[in-house]
Amino acid sequence: MDQPDSLISVSGRIVNHSLYELDKGVRQLFMLTLSWADLPSVVARLSAERVDHYVHRLNESRVNLFFGRTALVETVSRFVDKPLYELTAEEDFMLGALLGYDREQQCRRYLERTATSERQFHAGEVTVAPTSLC
């Protein structure tokens, strides 16, 4: 980079660090929430590095930008077509796993999110198997 750190936006610094992690194989998918105003420069940087990306509109002022390995970005683009809080428990689990979140925490989150619907489905008949899901 030719620019001093003080001239690089926060989004730019995050993208630079993420690209470093992507190059080193630390993570394969990233999600960055940013303003529409910051989007063109970030997308230009990703395009210059030939990194696939998917832009998911949040509202009039912000987007979620997913970027990384092709298969992961394409997978996310197929099910993240609504606000993240509207994802099903399974979609939420898959997104967390693709983003590299802790697997046990993702399992616990999935179990919590499905516990209410499972209880309603079984009308009070709740059983917990002693085996670990993860």
N, C-alpha and C positions, 0 to 999 in steps of 0.2 A: 504494500500500500504506500502510495506517495503522500497521502494526506496525514497530517498530525492527528493523534487521537481526539483532540478537542473538536475537530471538524467532522468527525464521524458520528452519525446519530446513534442513539442507543440501539435502535433496531439494526443498524449496520453492524454494530459491535456484536450483537447477539448472533446475527447471521454469519459473521466471520468466524466466531467461535463454533457455531453449529457446523459450518463447512469443514472446519478443522476436525471435529469429532466424526463427521461423515467420512472424510478422507482416511482417518485412522481406524475406521471400523468400530468406533465406540458405540455409536447409535446409527440407525438406518432411517429413522423418520423423525421429523420435527414439526411442531405446531407453534406458530407465532401469531399472537393477536396484535394487530397494528391498525393504524388509521389508513384510510384510502389515500391520503396525501403521501404517506411513506411507502405505499405499495409499489409504485413504478420503479423507484431506485432499488428496492429489494429484489423485485422480479428481474430487473436488468442484471443484477449481480448473479442471481441464480442462473439466468440464461447464459451469461458469460462463462459460467462454470459448468454448463450443460447439466444442471440439476433439475429434475422434474419437480413440478409444483402443482398445487390445486388451490384455488382461491374460493373460500366459502364466505359469502356475504353474511354479516351479522346484523347490520343495520345501516343507516345512512352515513355513519361516520367510521365504522370499524369492520374489519374482516379477520377471519382466521386463515392463515396461510399455512398449508401443509407442504412440506418439501422433503426430499430424500430419494431413496432408491425407487426406481420405477414401479415395481410390483406393489410396494407398500402404498405409494401415492395413488395409484390406480384403484387399489382396494378401498382406500378411504373415500375416494371420490364417488364410489358406488353406493355408500351407505350414509355418508355425512351430507345429507341434503336437507337438513332441518336444524333447528337450534340444538346444541349439544344436550341441553336438559331434556329434550324430547326423544333422545336415543333410547331404544329398548335396553334392557339389562344386558342382553347379549351383545348388542352393538357397542354399548359403553365398555363392556369387558374387552371386546376385540380392539377397540380404539386404544384403550389403556395398554394392552399387550403390545400392539404395534408401535406405540410411542416409547416402549421400553420401561414402563412403570413396573414397580415391584410386583411379582406374580402373586405372592401371598396376599398382599394388600388388594390386588385386583380381585382375587378369589373372595376375600372377605366383603369387598364392596358389592360384588355380584350376589353373594349370599344374602346380604342385607337388602338389596334392591328386590330380590325375588322372594324374600321371606313373607312379605305382606301379601303378594298375589298368591303364593302357595298356600298360605293360611286361609285366604278367602276361598280358594279353589277346593281345598279339602274340608271346608266348613268346620274348622276347629280341630281336625285330626292331623296334628303335626308330629312327625317322627323325624329324628335326626340319626342318620347312620354314623357309626363310629369311625368310618374310614375317612381318610383325608382326600379332598378333591384335588389338591395341588401338591 
